[in-house]
Amino acid sequence: MTRVRGGILLIVLLFAASAQAYPEYAVRYNNNSCTACHLSPVGGGPRTVDGKLFGAHGYALNKWLAQDYVSADFRALFYAPERPAASKSGIGIMSGSVAGHVTLDSAQRFHLVIEQNLAGFAQAAPRDTYALYRFNQEGKPAWFETLLIGRFREPFGIVTDEHRTYTRIQSGTEYYSEEAGALLSGEATGAHVHYDLAYVDGENTGGTSLAQNGAGQWGSVVNLRWMPGAAFIGTSYSYHRHDPREDSRHALSFYSVVSIARMTEDRVPLTIEVEHVRTWNWGGNLSRGFVNDQGYAASLSHTQADGWYALLRWDFSQRFALLYKFDWLTPDRSFPADYYQRYGLGIRYWLGPGVELQVRGELARATPTSEKDSHSIGAENASFALLTVRF
């Protein structure tokens, strides 16, 4: 029963979703600011009108949807693991969220965004919910561009909607994770360097409740990315001061996205994403279903871990792409022979404006003794189909 409950929890955590960012577009179209398509400077969550029009992928967008006052995200999943009799599988509604956005002043500097997850595997909870101030009305690059206070996606590493990515699980930056705090973003004028600087809760919470001694804990996140041309290179660092302090968690990411398509003027329509993440004391995050043996999971609580992520995307057209994905995780660098590895091959096709179908098959391997023959997500081959409708 413990294994079954762990499987339920992990499917909930890994597949419930909200609209996220596509960093390959930023590189391909030479834009280092996520606010070109999203209201949040981190990317993801509710999109602007420009973001909705871009996300239509050449389809005509209903005029009633071409506004940035209301957004919605719906996702349905078919999941088929190698051993469905021992694992949770089938068809389900992953998520259904609705967001509202208003501008509070005529200069369009003060914004309020509230997003609520109303349906799906995960318990209904607020998503991107924040007040946002724009320092410059035109939205042009500046040292100080936006100040955001509330709940937001942590600006760590590559922000994508790849829900099963090991580096995201490893560092506690899964797409469903929300931080509470303040976020300052901007760009070094003329240098093409974007920065995010966040002050957050030390217990890595989304701020939906208060905790005893919560005011004594704190965290910080720093993210820098440089876009010199048809690629960007970035690094992120996060620190969460827990109670007790020796349990505090650190994470460091180095990442890059390269657009071969832009380099070759679309003769080779390929985009490559690569990320390496090292974490300290984040092993407890793996106990939430990723690792099958909870005794082994407990032994990882205070370890250094290494993770790798790579994604290759070949765009056959504006609406059809082939994806190859690679994940690697060594939960304890002191025991490099114990690792998780996964390869995935699939397609992404846009059926209509904001209507996307993704299908992928994956081969997984886990070498820790207690994990080799388990049916945990990190050890079992699987395939899935994901339908997303968002505007």
N, C-alpha and C positions, 0 to 999 in steps of 0.2 A: 504493500500500500504506500510506503514511503516513496518508492520509485515512481509510482503512478502519480502521486501528488506533485513530486518534483517535475515530472514531465508536463503536467498541466500548467504549473507555474511558469516553466520556461517557455512554453508555446505562447502563453499570455504575454510574457515580457518581450519575447523576441519578435512577435508578429503584430501586436497592436501598434497602430502607427498614426502619424500626422504628417502633413506635407513637409518634405525636407528639401534640401538644396541639391543642385546638380553642379558640382564644381567644374566639370568638364566644359560646361557652357561658358562659365566665367573666363576660362583660358581661351577657348575658341573664339570668343567675341571680344576679348581684350577689355574686360571689366573686372577690376579688383574689389569692387564694392557689392556686397550682397543686396543692398537696398535698391539696386537696379530692378530687382524683381520681387523682393520681400520687404515687409515693413520692418522686420528686425535686422539689425546690422550683422547678426550671426548667420542669417539665412534660415530657411525653414519656416514653418508656420504660415500664417496668412500672407497672401501675395498682393502686390499692387496691381493696378490695371495693366501696366506694362508686363508684369509677370504672368498675368492670366492670358494676355494676348500671345506672349511668347510660348506659353505652355499649350496653346491650342494646336501647335505643330501644323499650321497651314490650313486647318479647318476653320470655317466661319464660326465666330463666337456669338451666341445669343446676346442681343443688345442688352437684355436685362441682367446679364451676368458680367458685362463689361463695366464694372464699378468696383471700388475697393471698400465699400461699407460693410459688406457681408461676404464671408467665405465659408466653404464647407469642404469636408474631406470624408469620403466613404471608402472602406476597403473590405473586400471579401476574399477568403483564402480557401484553397483546397490543398491539403497537406497529406503526403503519402510517404511515411518512413519505410525502411526496408522490412521491418517487422511490425506491421500495424497491430497485430494481436497483443503485443507487449507495450505498445506506445499509443499515445493519443493521436488520432488522425481523423481525416474527414473534411467536411465543409463547415465553415463558420464565418460569422461576421467579426472581423478583427476590430474595427473601430468605426465610429461615426461622430465627427466633431463639427461644431458650428462656431464661427468666430464673428465678432462684430468690431468695427473700427470707426472711430469718429475723430475729426479734427476739431480742437477746442477753440482755436482763435483764427482770425481772418488772415494772419500771416502764415498759417499752416505750419507752425512750429511745435505746438503741443498736441500730442496724439494719445489716444487711449485705445488699447486693444484688449479684448477679453475673448478667450477661446475655451470652450467647454467640450469635453469628450462625453457624448451622450449614450453611446452604445458600444458593444464589442466585448472582447474577452476581458480586457482590463477593467477594473472598477472605474466608474465615471469620476473624472477629476478635471480640474482646470488645467489647460495646457498653456500656451503662450498668453500670459496675462500681465500687462505692464503699462506703465505710463512712459512716454517717449518724448524727449525734447530734441529738436533739431537746432543746432547752433547757427546754421546758415540756411536761409530760406530756399536758395536755389538748389541745395543738395550737391554742390560742387565739392571736390576733394579739398579737405582742410585738416589742420592738425586736430581740431575739435569738431567733430561732425554730429554725433548723437550721444545723449545720455539716457540710459534706460534704467528704470527701477521697477522691480516686480519679479515675476517668474519668467525664465528664459532658458533656452538651450545653451549649455556650456560651450563657449568658443574654444574647443579643444580638438586639434587634429583636423582630419577631413570630415566635413559635415555632409553625410549622404543619407539616402533612405535604404541603404543596404542593412536590413534589420538584424542579420545574423553574423555580422562582422566581429571577429574575435577581439580585435584591438579596441572596439567600443565596449565590449563586455569587460575586458581586462582592466580598463581605466574608469569604469563607472560612468561612461558617457554615452550610454545607449540612447537611441532616439527618443525613448519614452522618459528619460531622466530630465528633470527640470531643476534648475538652481533658483534660489531666492537671493536677491541682492541688488547691486548696482553695477552697471556696465557702461564704460566710457569707450567710444570707438572713434577712430579718425585715420588720417593718412598723412604720412610725411610728404608734404607738398613737393611735387616734382621728382620724388624718388620712387614712386610706385610701391611704397611700403605701407601696408595697412596694419593697424594694431587694434587689439581688443584688450582692455584691462578691466577685470571684474573683481569685486569684493563680494564674497558669498558666505553662506553659512558653513561652518566647519564640519558639520555632520552630513554634508552633501544632501540636504533636503530641499524640497520645493516650496517650503514656507506655508503649507496649508495648516500647520499647527505650531504651537510653541512647546519647548521642552525645558525641563529644569536645567539651569546653568547654560542654557542655549546662548545667552549673551556673552558667555565667556569663551565660546568657540568661534573660530573664524577661518575663512579660506580665501584663496586668491587664485586667479587664472590669468595668465598672460599669453596672448597669441599674436604672432607676427607672420606676415606673408609678403613676399616680394615677387612682383610680376614683371620681369625684365623684357618679356616678349611673349612667345608662344608657350610659355610655361610659368608656373609659379612654384616657389619654394617657401616652405613655412616651418615654423617650430612653435610648439605650445608647451607650457608648463603649468601644472596645477598642484596646489597644496591645500589639504584640508586638515586643520588642527583638531583632532578628536580629543575626547576625554576618556582615558588618560592620554597624555601627550605622546607617549611612546608608540601609540597606535596610529598616529597621524599618517596620512596617506599622501604620497607624492606620485606624480606621473609626468613623463616627458615624451614628447612626440616630435619626430622629424618627418616631414611629408612633402610630396611634390606631385603636381599634375602637369602632364605634357601633352600638348595638342599637335600630333603629327599632321592632322588635317589642316591646321592653320599654317604649319611650316611648308606644306606641299600644295597649298591652295586647293585643298579637298581632293587631290589626286590619290592620296592615301588617307581615307577618312577614319583614322585611328586615334583614340585617346588613351593615355596610360596614367593610372593613379598608383602611387606607391606610398606606403607609410610604415614607419617603424616606431613602436611604442615600448618604453621601459617603465615599469611601475614598481613601487615599493609599498608593501602592506595592503595591497588591493585584492589579495587572494580570496578574501572572504566573499567577494562578489561572485566567485565561481560556484559557491555552495547553493546558489539559487537555481539549481537545476542543471547547470552546464556540466558539473562533475557528478557522476552517478554515486560514488562512494563518499558519504558524508564524513567518514573518518579521514579519508585522503584530503577532502576539501578543507577540513579543519587544520590540517598540517600545512596548508598553503597561506594561512592568514598573515604571516609575517615574512614573506619571501620577496625576492626580486624576480620579476617576470619579464620575459621578452615576447613581443608579438610582431607579426608581419602581416601586411595586407597589400594585395595588388589586384587591380581591376583593369582589364583591357576591353575597350568598347569599339566595335567596328560599325559605323553608321552606313548601312546600305542606302538609306534614304532619310528624309526628314522624319519619317514615321516608323522606321524599322531598324533595329540594331541587334547585333550579336554580342553577347557578353561572355567573358571568361573571368572567373574570380578565384583567387587563391587566399587562403587563411592559414596562419601558423601561430601557435601559442606554446611557449615553454613556461609552464606555471612557476617553476623554480629553477633559476639559473644554476644552482648548485647540482642539479640533476638533469643535464641536457638530454639524456636518453628518454626522459619522460616528456612527451609532447603531443599536441593535437594538430592535425593537418587536414585540410579540406580543399578539394578542387570542385569548381562548379561551372557548368556550361549552360547557357540559356539564351533566350531572346526577349526583347522588349518591343512591343508594338502598340502604337496609338490608334485606337479604334475611332476616336472622335475628339473634339476639343476637351482636353482634360481627362479623357478616358483612356486608361493605359492598362495593357495586359502584359504581365511578366510571367514567363515559364522557365524553370531551371531545374536541372538534375545535379546532384552533388554526391561526390565520393569522399567519405570521411575516414580518418584513421586516428586512433588513440592508443598510445604505447604504454601508459601507466598500467601496472599489473591488474589493478581492480577495474580498469576501464576498457580493456581490450574487447571483451565480449558483452559489454553493456548496451543498453538501448537509449543511452542519453544522447542529447542533441549533438554533443561534441564527438560521438563515436559511431553514429549510425548513418549509413547512406540514406538519402531521401530525395524526393522531388516535390515541387509545389507549383501552384499557379496562383497568381495574385492579381485581382482586378481592383483598380483604383479609379475612383471618380472624384474629381476635385475642381473647384473653381474659386 
